[in-house]
Structure formats: structure tokens, C-alpha cells
Amino acid sequence: MHDAVPQPLESGVVTGPPSTDKESLLPQIYEGMFLLDNNVVREGWASAKALVTGTLEKYGGKIHTARRWDERRLCYPIDRKNRGTYLLAYYEMPIEGIAPMRREFDLSERVLRYLELAVDEIPEGEAELSAAESAADFVVPEPPPDDAPDVEATEEANPEEGEGSEAPGGDATGEAPAGETPAGETPADDSAETSSEPPAEASAGASAGASAGASAEASTGSASEVTEQAPKEEA
């Protein structure tokens, strides 16, 4: 009765016949991204690069390409380091060498981080980029100070001065260009300009009114004189 109950598998026991698939026995190509301490890079790029490639070869790896990818500021400090240099490598590694290789990189103080992915093939153009580092005139820029910001972040924080500060077609004082009317104001009519002289018709009317007034005053004065002289004639 006890023998009929399925028993749990013991750790490390491989069940079933061994695999005869030839593809599973072929070496796997890996893409590895390794973050190096900039202090190691300052000592020399050749020795910093050999730090990675030597460890891979130590555990049976076959290096296809290995090159400097970039130097960047980290998203967060790693071992009190704010910046690091990335090395990109493509290599073959036997399955039995994966575990000891990872253990050595985990214990290394000069390789801050690493990421390993299995890939089907090496990207096109990667071999040419890696071979360019073997040229005599190839020079790796010295890493900047650990507290230096990235150039892109500096440009975003400090945009170009004066850009967009002036309105198109105007000056810095905010005055409207000649011939244009500021927004919210009604264009003035040139025919309705204010003048100190009254119109011709109004002037003629005023003159006629003044003449009529003067004639009326003259007539009134003559009538008064006639009224005053009338009694003298009666006497």
C-alpha cells in the first residue's frame, strides 16, 4: 500500500534517459553587460577589459567580441560609486562554467554589476565595433569625476538663454510693431482726427449767428434812441 503512493524526488537526481539531442550539447552564445568601476578604467582600458575577458576564459568561455559600450551616471549609488563604465561582450560558455563564473563576478569589487542573456546570434556590426578597439589610434576617454552630472541632464536643466524670450516681430519692451494694433484695442480712424479748428460748416454757422446777434443789438439800440427822443418832440 505504501509503495503505491508517489514519493517526492530527491534533490540532484535526474530521472529518465540522458538526452541525445545534439543541439543541447552545442555551446550557448551569451550577451554579457558588465559594469566596471571607473577607478579600474582610469588605470587602463586594456587591463579593465582583461578583467572580464580573463574571467570568462578562465571558466571555458570563448570570446567573440568585447568592447566599451558607454560611461554613464548610475541611477543609484553602487558601492558608493555614482558612475561606471559598461563593457559589452558576446561569448560562448559551457554549461558547467556558468556557476563558478557568476560566483567570481559576484565576489569581485571591481565589477559592480553584470547581466547575462542567452542569444541566438551576435548582432550585425558588433564584430566591427569590437575590432575597432584594436586600432593603434583608439583611445578611451578618461572617466569624469564621480560626482559629475551627465551632459544630457545638464542641457535639460539649463536650456539656451534667450530662446523664446521675445515675441515674433516685436522687441523686448513688449511694444507692438509699427503699423500693428495691440490686441484688445480698436484701430483709430484717420478721418476722425481731433483738431482745434471747427469744421467749415460750423464756422460759417457761428459767423452767421454772430452777425445776426450784432444786427439785433444794433436794432435794439436804435429803438431805444427813438423812444427816448419821442417826448422831446411832443414838448
C-alpha positions in Angstrom: 0.0 0.0 0.0 2.9 2.3 0.9 4.7 1.6 -2.4 1.7 2.8 -4.4 2.0 6.4 -3.0 4.2 8.6 -5.2 7.3 9.7 -3.3 8.9 13.1 -3.7 12.0 13.4 -5.9 15.4 13.7 -4.2 17.5 16.8 -4.9 20.0 16.3 -7.6 18.5 13.1 -9.0 18.0 13.1 -12.8 15.1 10.9 -14.0 14.7 9.4 -17.4 17.3 8.5 -20.0 20.1 11.0 -20.8 19.3 13.5 -23.6 20.7 12.6 -27.0 19.7 15.9 -28.6 22.9 17.2 -30.4 21.6 20.9 -30.3 21.5 20.8 -26.5 25.2 19.8 -26.4 26.3 22.8 -28.5 27.9 25.8 -26.7 25.4 28.6 -26.0 26.1 32.2 -27.1 25.7 34.8 -24.3 25.4 38.5 -24.3 27.0 40.0 -21.2 26.9 43.6 -20.0 29.4 44.3 -17.3 29.6 47.5 -15.2 33.2 48.3 -14.3 34.5 50.6 -11.5 35.8 53.8 -13.1 38.8 53.6 -10.9 39.8 50.4 -12.8 39.2 52.1 -16.1 41.4 55.0 -15.2 44.3 52.5 -14.6 44.0 51.5 -18.3 41.3 50.2 -20.5 43.2 47.1 -21.6 43.6 45.9 -18.1 40.0 46.7 -17.2 38.8 44.8 -20.3 41.0 41.8 -19.5 39.4 41.7 -16.0 36.2 40.5 -17.7 37.5 38.5 -20.7 40.1 36.8 -18.5 37.4 35.6 -16.1 35.3 34.3 -19.0 38.2 32.4 -20.5 39.1 31.0 -17.1 35.9 29.0 -17.0 36.0 27.8 -20.6 34.5 30.8 -22.3 35.2 31.7 -25.9 35.2 35.4 -26.5 33.7 36.6 -29.8 33.5 40.3 -29.2 34.2 42.6 -26.3 34.1 46.4 -26.4 33.5 49.5 -24.4 29.8 50.3 -24.6 29.5 53.6 -22.7 30.3 55.5 -19.5 27.3 56.8 -17.6 25.9 58.1 -14.3 24.1 55.4 -12.4 20.5 55.6 -11.3 21.5 54.9 -7.7 24.9 54.5 -6.0 26.5 51.1 -6.1 29.3 50.5 -3.5 29.3 54.3 -3.0 30.0 54.8 -6.7 27.8 57.1 -8.8 29.3 56.5 -12.2 30.6 53.5 -14.1 31.8 52.2 -17.5 29.9 49.4 -19.3 31.6 46.6 -21.3 29.5 44.7 -23.8 30.7 41.1 -24.7 29.4 38.2 -26.7 30.9 34.8 -25.9 30.3 31.1 -25.7 30.3 29.4 -22.3 29.9 25.7 -21.4 27.1 25.0 -19.0 29.5 23.8 -16.3 31.3 27.1 -16.3 28.3 29.3 -15.7 28.0 28.9 -11.9 31.7 29.4 -11.0 32.0 32.4 -13.4 29.0 34.1 -11.8 30.3 33.4 -8.3 33.6 35.1 -9.1 31.8 38.2 -10.6 29.6 38.3 -7.5 32.6 38.5 -5.2 34.5 41.0 -7.3 34.8 44.6 -6.1 35.8 45.9 -9.5 32.9 44.5 -11.4 30.0 46.4 -9.8 27.2 44.6 -11.7 26.7 42.2 -14.6 23.8 40.9 -16.7 24.0 37.8 -18.8 21.4 36.8 -21.5 21.3 33.8 -23.9 21.1 34.9 -27.5 20.8 33.1 -30.8 23.4 35.1 -32.7 25.8 38.0 -32.5 24.2 41.3 -33.8 25.4 42.5 -37.2 28.1 45.1 -36.9 29.2 44.1 -33.4 32.4 42.5 -34.7 33.5 45.6 -36.5 32.9 47.8 -33.4 34.9 45.4 -31.2 37.8 45.2 -33.8 38.0 49.0 -33.8 39.3 48.9 -30.2 42.4 47.1 -31.5 43.4 50.0 -33.7 46.6 51.9 -32.8 44.8 55.2 -32.6 41.9 54.0 -30.4 41.7 56.0 -27.2 39.2 55.5 -24.4 38.2 58.8 -22.8 39.1 59.2 -19.2 36.0 58.8 -17.0 34.8 62.1 -15.4 34.7 62.7 -11.7 32.3 60.5 -9.8 30.0 63.5 -8.9 29.9 64.9 -12.5 26.4 65.1 -14.0 25.5 63.7 -17.4 25.7 66.2 -20.3 22.1 65.5 -21.4 20.8 66.2 -17.9 22.8 69.5 -17.8 21.3 70.6 -21.1 17.8 69.8 -19.9 18.2 71.7 -16.6 19.8 74.7 -18.3 18.1 75.4 -21.7 19.6 78.0 -24.0 19.2 81.5 -22.7 17.1 83.9 -24.6 15.3 81.2 -26.5 11.6 82.1 -26.8 12.0 85.2 -24.6 10.9 87.7 -27.3 7.7 87.6 -29.2 8.0 87.2 -33.0 8.1 90.5 -34.8 8.4 92.6 -31.6 11.1 93.9 -29.3 12.0 93.2 -25.7 9.8 96.1 -24.4 6.6 94.4 -25.5 5.6 97.2 -27.8 3.7 96.3 -31.0 5.5 96.7 -34.3 4.8 99.8 -36.4 1.6 99.5 -38.3 0.1 96.9 -36.0 -2.6 97.4 -33.4 -2.1 95.8 -29.9 -4.6 93.2 -29.0 -7.8 94.5 -27.4 -7.6 98.0 -28.9 -9.7 99.3 -31.8 -7.8 100.8 -34.7 -8.2 104.6 -34.8 -9.8 106.2 -37.9 -7.5 108.7 -39.6 -10.5 110.7 -40.9 -11.7 111.4 -37.3 -8.5 113.1 -36.1 -9.1 115.7 -33.3 -8.5 119.3 -34.5 -8.5 122.6 -32.6 -10.3 124.3 -35.6 -14.0 123.7 -36.0 -15.3 122.4 -39.3 -16.0 124.8 -42.1 -19.8 124.5 -41.8 -19.7 125.0 -38.1 -17.5 128.1 -38.5 -19.9 129.6 -41.1 -22.9 129.0 -38.8 -21.1 130.6 -35.9 -20.3 133.6 -38.1 -23.9 133.9 -39.2 -25.1 133.7 -35.7 -22.7 136.3 -34.6 -23.8 138.7 -37.4 -27.4 138.2 -36.5 -26.8 138.9 -32.9 -24.9 142.0 -33.8 -27.8 143.2 -36.0 -30.3 142.5 -33.3 -28.3 144.6 -30.8 -28.0 147.4 -33.3 -31.7 147.4 -33.9 -32.5 147.4 -30.2 -30.2 150.3 -29.7 -31.9 152.4 -32.4 -35.3 151.7 -31.0 -34.2 152.9 -27.6 -32.9 156.1 -29.0 -36.2 156.7 -30.8 -38.2 156.1 -27.6 -36.0 158.5 -25.7 -36.2 161.3 -28.3 -40.0 161.0 -28.7 -41.1 163.1 -25.6 -38.8 165.9 -26.6 -40.7 166.4 -29.8 -44.1 166.4 -28.0 -42.9 169.2 -25.7 
